[in-house]
Each structure stands twice: as C-alpha cells, then as structure tokens.
Amino acid sequence: MRVKRIDQIEDFIIRNKFVTIDELCTEFNISKNTIRRDIDFLTKRGTVKKVYGGVTVDNIHSDPLILSSFQERQIINEELKIKVAKEASKYINDGDIIFIDTGTTTSNIIDYLEDVKNLTIITNSVSVLYKSLFYPNINVVSLPGVLKRVTASLVGSSTLQYIEDYNINKAFMACTGFSIKQGFTNSTHDEFRIKKAIIEKSQCNFMLLDKSKFEKTALLTFCHTSDLDYLIIDSLPSTEYIEHLNENNVTLVVADNS
C-alpha cells in the first residue's frame, strides 16, 4: 500500500507544482513523520525536491526518469522517438490485433498505419485513442479505467480485468529505463501492473526505446529481456548489451536513419 500512496503523493505534487507538508498531511490523512519519509523516498527517486516551506517538482529536463507530464516528456528526444516508432510500424500487418502502450514513443506508431487493413488496436493510451480518430482503417478497443493525467493513460483494476478478455498477437511497449541487471522498469505502480499483464498476455513483444533509457533504473521492473522478442532502438548499443540480447534470443532492430 505504501508504494501506491507514494505514487499518489507524487502525482499530487506534480499537479500542484508546489505543496506544503501540512497540505500533504491533510490530503492523505497521514502524519508529518510519514509524509517526510515518503518525500525522502521521492527525493531519492528524483521526482521532487525539498524547498523552503514545502516540496516542489524537480527539474523535469535533468533526468529522463523524472515523472513529468506526458506533454513535457513528449518533446524530449522527439526525433529519435519518431524514428523508432516508424521502424516499429513495419512489423504491423493486415489483420493484426495489437496493443500499443502509453509511452511517448509508442504513440507515434499511429502516424504510420494508414495503409494497414483490418487492424485492431487495444490501448489504454489517451494519445493513441485521439490519434486513431483520423484513421478509419483502425478498429480501436479502449481499455476502461481512471484517467491518470501525468501519463495520459487509463489505469485501475477494471483495466486489468479487461486485458484478460482479449487476444493480443503483438504488443508495442515503452519503458522508463533499461539495464541488464534490473531489466525494463517503470516509475508508477498502476502502469507497472498493466505493462506486466500485457507482456504476459501478448504472443510477441516489442520494446521501443531511445539511447537515453539505457543504464537507467526506475522503481519497478515489469519485464526482463527474456520476455521480449524484439528490441527497437535508435542507435546501436554497446557490445555488452548486444551480447545480452543475443543470449536471451531477442532480435535487435536499429531504426533506419533515412
């Protein structure tokens, strides 16, 4: 329960930009000692920082692991994300039933699917839902849930229940960080549970990321390298990572520069 509370505190601070200790105690009905421990945890995570009189959001551009808003994250390494998404779209075929994750990279896939016929997309991404409005060739299944603004996603227990009902032959996933030791990680508990469920449900798993995600570790590991079939990135990783991918039978795809 503490992990969920910390995520909620984090979201509250991000939405309000600055809050006092007293405001947090009142909002979450917990003691000052408890809220201080939770703030210390978020400070170490890099999401918030202590300032005179309370707590504020840390510099959103200083670290790719910081849980800034979807709009703010979308412009970071934007060209690389588009290149990776375009490459991923080449693996989507007529008649596919796919899942598209809530990352700022994966949502760009929609822009390259206008010629795919009888395609069904399952998603909890608000951005994917909006973009799909302009592509009548795409059948869209929206997972239910509560709107999480910072990730532009629908989350909750109802989302998880609906996932069990669908067959998914390909999943296009995003992560906050990737390391050989910790695998693919994410910052929030709600997103973690959904990502983990999709990885287990899908027949073929694709992970999309740019070079800034390597050697980064967020709070929760939702899958390991052995869970993947393809890793699509913007540039060739180190020899250590290439060997690690080969050992786990993951196909490495470097996005075309053209």
Beta strands, then each sheet from edge to edge (+ up, - down):
strand 1: 18-19
strand 2: 48-51
strand 3: 54-57
strand 4: 97-100
strand 5: 119-123
strand 6: 138-142
strand 7: 146-148
strand 8: 153-155
strand 9: 170-173
strand 10: 177-179
strand 11: 183-186
strand 12: 205-209
strand 13: 220-223
strand 14: 230-233
strand 15: 251-254
sheet 1: 1+ 3- 2+
sheet 2: 6+ 5+ 4+ 9+ 12+ 14+ 15+
sheet 3: 7+ 8-
sheet 4: 10+ 11- 13+
end
